[in-house]
């Protein structure tokens, strides 16, 4: 972290020291109770693709599977022209992308 921050040349010494201190606190929290995390990935830069695939696999296993079949149910046309459409779901699942398409 320190090498990367210094290599950028965009941080003041004070900011670098704050970031380093914070990272040490975060590591000590992890080391104090590593079982509190569901997944820990430790890898070097050249192992990034492997780590990414392991992370995707972990996430995939955590997401509830939808039953097979249609994903929409048409209950009837709205009584007036224009109507409305309600798209629900948790934040970050692509609702706005679906609406734009």
Backbone as ProteinMPNN parsed JSONL, in Angstrom:
{"seq_chain_A": "XXXXXXXXXXXXXXXXXXXXXXXXXXXXXXXXXXXXXXXXXXXXXXXXXXXXXXXXXXXXXXXXXXXXXXXXXXXXXXXXXXXXXXXXXXXXXXXXXXXXX", "coords_chain_A": {"N_chain_A": [[0.834, -1.186, 0.0], [1.864, 1.245, 0.882], [3.962, 1.625, -0.947], [2.504, 1.831, -3.334], [0.941, 4.141, -2.837], [2.918, 6.088, -2.473], [4.157, 5.917, -4.951], [2.272, 6.982, -6.663], [2.394, 9.698, -6.183], [0.559, 11.632, -5.498], [-0.433, 12.018, -2.998], [-0.261, 13.632, 0.195], [2.288, 13.544, 2.727], [1.132, 13.372, 5.228], [-1.427, 12.337, 4.618], [-0.685, 9.852, 3.572], [0.409, 8.628, 5.85], [-1.881, 8.515, 7.475], [-3.512, 6.773, 5.961], [-1.951, 4.455, 6.021], [-1.912, 3.909, 8.778], [-4.638, 3.438, 9.201], [-5.0, 1.177, 7.61], [-3.451, -0.674, 8.995], [-4.918, -0.851, 11.375], [-7.28, -1.979, 10.366], [-6.31, -4.449, 9.444], [-5.528, -5.566, 11.896], [-7.98, -5.912, 13.122], [-9.101, -7.873, 11.488], [-7.194, -9.94, 11.848], [-7.597, -10.429, 14.523], [-10.016, -11.766, 14.604], [-10.498, -13.743, 12.361], [-12.472, -15.525, 11.521], [-14.812, -14.147, 11.434], [-15.323, -13.183, 8.97], [-16.795, -14.109, 5.889], [-15.406, -14.828, 3.647], [-12.053, -14.878, 2.648], [-9.681, -13.581, 0.58], [-6.478, -14.052, -0.464], [-3.954, -12.962, -2.409], [-1.512, -12.533, -5.042], [-0.659, -9.992, -7.444], [-0.414, -11.244, -9.985], [-2.113, -13.339, -9.696], [-4.627, -12.409, -9.893], [-6.811, -12.928, -11.665], [-7.542, -15.552, -10.996], [-8.283, -15.162, -8.32], [-10.45, -13.472, -8.715], [-12.238, -15.192, -10.042], [-12.693, -17.063, -8.001], [-13.946, -15.404, -6.16], [-16.269, -14.684, -7.588], [-17.462, -17.219, -7.78], [-17.941, -17.721, -5.072], [-19.788, -15.626, -4.508], [-21.859, -16.322, -6.282], [-22.771, -18.706, -5.176], [-23.957, -17.677, -2.914], [-26.182, -16.26, -3.669], [-29.648, -16.478, -3.833], [-31.264, -18.95, -5.784], [-33.36, -18.574, -8.606], [-36.546, -19.988, -9.351], [-37.124, -22.148, -12.171], [-38.678, -20.994, -15.162], [-41.069, -18.5, -16.327], [-40.121, -15.058, -15.868], [-41.78, -12.983, -15.472], [-45.122, -11.952, -14.762], [-48.072, -11.452, -16.386], [-50.855, -9.712, -15.594], [-52.964, -8.446, -16.685], [-54.168, -5.798, -18.825], [-53.632, -2.3, -18.199], [-56.331, -0.142, -17.078], [-56.401, 2.356, -18.273], [-54.88, 4.188, -20.976], [-51.358, 4.129, -21.217], [-50.729, 3.488, -18.49], [-48.765, 1.872, -15.918], [-45.632, 0.686, -14.699], [-44.098, -1.377, -12.382], [-41.026, -1.99, -11.09], [-39.202, -3.938, -9.026], [-36.677, -4.636, -6.578], [-33.557, -5.374, -4.905], [-31.094, -2.829, -4.199], [-28.786, -2.03, -6.767], [-29.084, -4.141, -8.581], [-29.655, -3.806, -11.226], [-32.019, -2.559, -12.032], [-32.469, 0.035, -13.12], [-31.078, -0.185, -15.501], [-32.614, -2.099, -16.826], [-34.991, -0.66, -17.139], [-34.161, 1.376, -18.865], [-33.694, -0.059, -21.18]], "CA_chain_A": [[0.0, 0.0, 0.0], [2.727, 2.421, 0.967], [4.664, 1.767, -2.223], [1.54, 2.299, -4.327], [0.586, 5.528, -2.53], [4.07, 6.963, -2.754], [4.394, 5.871, -6.384], [1.328, 7.885, -7.335], [2.864, 11.069, -6.04], [-0.576, 12.548, -5.369], [-0.831, 12.11, -1.593], [0.671, 14.289, 1.114], [2.861, 12.618, 3.714], [0.128, 13.199, 6.284], [-2.459, 11.412, 4.119], [-0.084, 8.518, 3.479], [0.51, 8.084, 7.202], [-3.238, 8.192, 7.927], [-3.953, 5.572, 5.246], [-1.197, 3.313, 6.53], [-2.4, 3.618, 10.138], [-5.974, 2.846, 9.074], [-4.874, -0.183, 7.076], [-2.959, -1.521, 10.084], [-6.065, -1.104, 12.269], [-8.18, -2.916, 9.692], [-5.681, -5.766, 9.472], [-5.551, -6.105, 13.258], [-9.354, -6.372, 13.36], [-9.22, -9.155, 10.791], [-6.349, -10.946, 12.5], [-8.179, -10.738, 15.829], [-11.16, -12.653, 14.458], [-10.642, -14.014, 10.928], [-13.676, -16.302, 11.239], [-15.962, -13.245, 11.319], [-15.524, -12.919, 7.541], [-17.245, -15.281, 5.144], [-14.43, -15.17, 2.61], [-10.807, -14.125, 2.637], [-8.867, -13.84, -0.608], [-5.098, -13.575, -0.365], [-3.366, -13.254, -3.707], [-0.58, -11.592, -5.637], [-1.215, -9.383, -8.656], [-0.492, -12.18, -11.11], [-3.177, -14.297, -9.394], [-5.865, -11.637, -9.84], [-7.909, -13.597, -12.379], [-7.962, -16.697, -10.179], [-8.989, -14.625, -7.164], [-11.723, -12.964, -9.211], [-13.113, -16.343, -10.286], [-13.088, -17.609, -6.697], [-14.902, -14.459, -5.588], [-17.529, -14.86, -8.332], [-18.048, -18.497, -7.36], [-18.463, -17.513, -3.718], [-21.006, -14.816, -4.598], [-22.894, -17.089, -6.975], [-23.323, -19.653, -4.219], [-24.687, -16.948, -1.873], [-27.392, -15.661, -4.231], [-30.713, -17.468, -3.985], [-31.569, -19.311, -7.164], [-34.748, -18.392, -9.012], [-37.105, -21.196, -9.959], [-37.212, -22.106, -13.629], [-39.968, -20.535, -15.65], [-41.101, -17.084, -16.719], [-39.73, -14.119, -14.814], [-42.801, -11.937, -15.382], [-46.508, -12.401, -14.783], [-48.973, -10.435, -16.925], [-52.141, -9.873, -14.921], [-53.98, -7.737, -17.441], [-53.805, -4.471, -19.304], [-54.137, -1.238, -17.338], [-57.606, 0.369, -17.558], [-56.231, 3.572, -19.068], [-53.673, 4.163, -21.802], [-50.139, 4.588, -20.536], [-50.519, 2.583, -17.363], [-47.522, 2.015, -15.173], [-44.863, -0.535, -14.521], [-43.328, -1.342, -11.143], [-39.894, -2.915, -11.093], [-38.645, -3.918, -7.675], [-35.516, -5.471, -6.311], [-32.568, -4.685, -4.074], [-30.229, -1.848, -4.842], [-27.63, -2.505, -7.503], [-29.315, -5.354, -9.369], [-29.853, -3.479, -12.628], [-33.365, -2.09, -12.342], [-32.43, 1.194, -14.016], [-30.649, -0.683, -16.815], [-33.781, -2.745, -17.413], [-35.933, 0.382, -17.514], [-33.613, 2.081, -20.026], [-33.77, -0.927, -22.359]], "C_chain_A": [[0.881, 1.253, 0.0], [3.448, 2.675, -0.356], [3.728, 2.328, -3.293], [1.189, 3.766, -4.096], [1.73, 6.485, -2.851], [4.347, 7.026, -4.256], [3.47, 6.784, -7.166], [1.831, 9.321, -7.334], [1.747, 12.084, -5.876], [-0.995, 12.779, -3.917], [0.211, 12.873, -0.779], [1.199, 13.242, 2.081], [1.852, 12.344, 4.83], [-0.964, 12.207, 5.854], [-1.926, 9.986, 4.019], [-0.034, 7.878, 4.861], [-0.866, 7.704, 7.755], [-3.736, 6.915, 7.27], [-3.244, 4.335, 5.783], [-1.676, 2.921, 7.923], [-3.764, 2.947, 10.081], [-5.881, 1.409, 8.568], [-4.348, -1.143, 8.145], [-4.068, -1.834, 11.081], [-7.009, -2.13, 11.656], [-7.602, -4.327, 9.696], [-5.722, -6.375, 10.865], [-6.952, -6.585, 13.627], [-9.548, -7.733, 12.717], [-8.443, -10.245, 11.52], [-6.882, -11.342, 13.863], [-9.34, -11.709, 15.757], [-11.396, -12.975, 12.974], [-11.905, -14.8, 10.579], [-14.923, -15.434, 11.126], [-16.272, -12.935, 9.858], [-15.909, -14.211, 6.843], [-16.227, -15.739, 4.118], [-13.213, -14.278, 2.767], [-10.033, -14.539, 1.397], [-7.493, -13.232, -0.373], [-4.413, -13.965, -1.666], [-2.379, -12.177, -4.105], [-1.184, -11.087, -6.937], [-1.381, -10.377, -9.802], [-1.561, -13.256, -10.892], [-4.554, -13.627, -9.387], [-7.038, -12.328, -10.507], [-8.437, -14.794, -11.587], [-8.753, -16.219, -8.966], [-10.367, -14.116, -7.568], [-12.702, -14.114, -9.429], [-13.576, -16.973, -8.978], [-14.124, -16.71, -6.028], [-16.261, -14.593, -6.264], [-18.228, -16.151, -7.903], [-18.663, -18.367, -5.974], [-19.77, -16.731, -3.765], [-22.154, -15.587, -5.234], [-23.57, -18.067, -6.013], [-24.162, -18.976, -3.136], [-26.028, -16.418, -2.361], [-28.462, -16.734, -4.39], [-31.018, -17.709, -5.462], [-33.051, -19.104, -7.44], [-35.28, -19.694, -9.585], [-37.17, -21.031, -11.477], [-38.594, -21.634, -14.037], [-39.921, -19.064, -15.986], [-40.73, -16.186, -15.543], [-40.745, -12.997, -14.652], [-44.18, -12.582, -15.423], [-47.369, -11.253, -15.281], [-50.345, -10.695, -16.323], [-53.277, -9.174, -15.655], [-53.493, -6.377, -17.865], [-54.338, -3.42, -18.345], [-55.424, -0.653, -17.919], [-57.489, 1.639, -18.396], [-54.945, 3.463, -19.874], [-52.491, 4.706, -21.01], [-49.798, 3.676, -19.385], [-49.246, 2.872, -16.6], [-46.857, 0.655, -15.059], [-44.06, -0.378, -13.245], [-42.257, -2.414, -11.232], [-39.257, -2.816, -9.72], [-37.447, -4.85, -7.585], [-34.526, -4.695, -5.472], [-31.723, -3.722, -4.889], [-29.096, -2.539, -5.588], [-27.845, -3.734, -8.359], [-29.644, -5.068, -10.822], [-31.248, -3.016, -13.001], [-33.328, -0.938, -13.33], [-31.973, 0.784, -15.407], [-31.824, -1.329, -17.542], [-34.777, -1.704, -17.919], [-35.455, 1.107, -18.783], [-33.718, 1.255, -21.297], [-35.2, -1.057, -22.784]], "O_chain_A": [[0.668, 2.185, -0.775], [3.527, 3.812, -0.819], [4.119, 3.2, -4.068], [1.143, 4.55, -5.044], [1.523, 7.553, -3.427], [4.731, 8.076, -4.772], [3.847, 7.302, -8.218], [1.718, 10.051, -8.319], [1.962, 13.277, -6.093], [-1.824, 13.647, -3.643], [1.411, 12.771, -1.033], [0.61, 12.171, 2.229], [1.739, 11.218, 5.313], [-1.372, 11.347, 6.635], [-2.629, 9.029, 4.342], [-0.397, 6.713, 5.02], [-1.001, 6.683, 8.43], [-4.32, 6.063, 7.939], [-3.866, 3.291, 5.976], [-1.83, 1.735, 8.218], [-4.024, 1.999, 10.822], [-6.599, 0.53, 9.044], [-4.759, -2.302, 8.19], [-4.153, -2.956, 11.58], [-7.48, -3.039, 12.34], [-8.327, -5.294, 9.927], [-5.93, -7.581, 11.003], [-7.097, -7.558, 14.366], [-10.099, -8.643, 13.336], [-8.963, -11.331, 11.777], [-6.652, -12.463, 14.319], [-9.629, -12.405, 16.731], [-12.387, -12.527, 12.397], [-12.362, -14.74, 9.437], [-15.987, -15.932, 10.758], [-17.369, -12.474, 9.543], [-15.401, -15.281, 7.176], [-16.191, -16.916, 3.759], [-13.332, -13.073, 2.991], [-9.763, -15.723, 1.194], [-7.369, -12.034, -0.115], [-4.303, -15.148, -1.99], [-2.401, -11.062, -3.583], [-2.117, -11.69, -7.469], [-2.388, -10.347, -10.51], [-1.876, -14.004, -11.817], [-5.531, -14.216, -8.925], [-8.147, -12.317, -9.972], [-9.646, -15.014, -11.52], [-9.779, -16.805, -8.622], [-11.342, -14.311, -6.841], [-13.867, -14.019, -9.043], [-14.733, -17.376, -8.862], [-15.067, -17.197, -5.404], [-17.292, -14.613, -5.59], [-19.44, -16.167, -7.689], [-19.771, -18.844, -5.73], [-20.752, -17.124, -3.135], [-23.292, -15.51, -4.772], [-24.79, -18.232, -6.036], [-24.991, -19.63, -2.502], [-26.919, -16.155, -1.554], [-28.221, -17.774, -5.003], [-31.026, -16.783, -6.273], [-33.896, -19.422, -6.603], [-34.539, -20.428, -10.239], [-37.26, -19.917, -11.992], [-39.569, -21.859, -13.32], [-38.859, -18.443, -15.939], [-40.99, -16.51, -14.384], [-40.585, -12.144, -13.78], [-44.373, -13.628, -16.044], [-47.395, -10.188, -14.664], [-50.927, -11.763, -16.516], [-54.438, -9.308, -15.268], [-52.514, -5.862, -17.325], [-55.389, -3.62, -17.736], [-55.599, -0.664, -19.137], [-58.403, 1.957, -19.157], [-54.028, 2.732, -19.498], [-52.636, 5.642, -20.224], [-48.689, 3.146, -19.317], [-48.719, 3.984, -16.637], [-47.473, -0.383, -15.3], [-43.408, 0.647, -13.045], [-42.551, -3.594, -11.424], [-38.824, -1.743, -9.301], [-37.251, -5.731, -8.423], [-34.646, -3.477, -5.342], [-31.658, -3.807, -6.115], [-28.519, -3.512, -5.101], [-26.872, -4.324, -8.828], [-29.892, -6.001, -11.586], [-31.624, -3.074, -14.172], [-34.092, -0.939, -14.295], [-32.435, 1.351, -16.397], [-32.003, -1.123, -18.742], [-35.34, -1.853, -19.003], [-36.256, 1.411, -19.667], [-33.822, 1.817, -22.387], [-35.494, -1.746, -23.761]]}, "name": "protein", "num_of_chains": 1, "seq": "XXXXXXXXXXXXXXXXXXXXXXXXXXXXXXXXXXXXXXXXXXXXXXXXXXXXXXXXXXXXXXXXXXXXXXXXXXXXXXXXXXXXXXXXXXXXXXXXXXXXX"}
